[in-house]
Amino acid sequence: MKIGIVCYPTFGGSGVVATELGKALTKVGHQVHFITYSQPQRLDFFNENLYYHEVNIPAYPLFQYPPYESALSSEMVHVAKYMKLDLLHVHYAIPHASSAYLAKQILATQGIHIPVITTLHGTDITLVGKDSSYEPVVTFSINQSDGITAVSEFLKSDTYRHFAVTKDIEVIPNFIDLERFKRQKKDHFKLAICPNGEKLVVHTSNFRKVKRIDDVIMIFHKLRQQVPSKLLLVGDGPDRARIEKLCMELELYPDVRFLGKLDAIEEVLSVADLFLMPSESESFGLAALEALACEVPLITTNVGGLPELNLQGVTGFLSNLGDVEDMVKNAVTILKDENLPVFKENALARAKEFDITRILPMYEKYYERVLEES
Ligand code: GMT
């Protein structure tokens, strides 16, 4: 198949999933055309089946807000027409689904039929999409898609709850490449960070409010009073400066380190003993799956799609939102020497259920179905 993939090219989960999916599709022989406003972060390899088309957004003094959606639709039209695409697969509803709808209508006037599949990732539904500034367009463009997928059962239900969506939504969970995300031997790294055998706790995110980094810090603050430990924070975002200040006030330095945006997250996860995700909302929790693949047990909230990934008492523990005391208690349980190896083993076993080689065929089958039906 010749597939056009539209996504955000940033470090965010939806962009990562879209890029990894596209890469995997090229490896099994499909031709994939990425259409984005800059090179996706994870698009770091060359393959004869892979193409990258950059959306050109010309500046003009009149434009306080450059019309990105129009430029994106135009690029989709060009690529679909000249590269003879079979389908467009857009990740994240806003504005990709509505731009794809417009491209599809334009192509139809030229006698070209192209089905559109929209994958919902989370914040496009749970946070941003619900806002009345976007809701009518999101509802319309989801209903106009030829196929709709969601990354968890929770997200599927939440979409039906908040939007007047009349079409079937197929749940295809996120996936992990176990060739890349696996525990590597990095003893020197572990020793450098934890010279006295401390336990290593990790959090990775985009440092937005929804991630509740204050809870990460409070969990660690209380945990280190019971278990000697260190905390590594990976990523960057709006809350970072405030959180750094909080760490100073709580006198957590030098036991806390901010590593910023890192490509090789698997190297950090390879030395971790525990991963914290106390999010307020999480449609899937891809970062937690990356941790599981590197044999790192989880402390998460029980919100959104997290119970579909983190198994209570098996791969870690789930607590009510904001229940820092419970998360600390559970963290202490996991980190006990007699428990940690079991949780680590369970983490890897669970990650294997989301191996890309299992999930990729679900997308391929779904593409075939949509092509047949549309
Ligand atoms: O987590 C974020 O804020 C980024 C966001 C995105 O859209 O890139 O992630 C969402 O999509 C990921 C990939 O499907 C999911 O793993 C994340 O759980 C989801 N984030 C939220 O629902 C908050």
Residues whose N, C-alpha, C, O or C-beta is under 5 A from the ligand:
A	BS01	GMT	G12 G13 S14 G15 V17 H121 G122 T123 V151 S281 E282 S283 F284 G285 L286
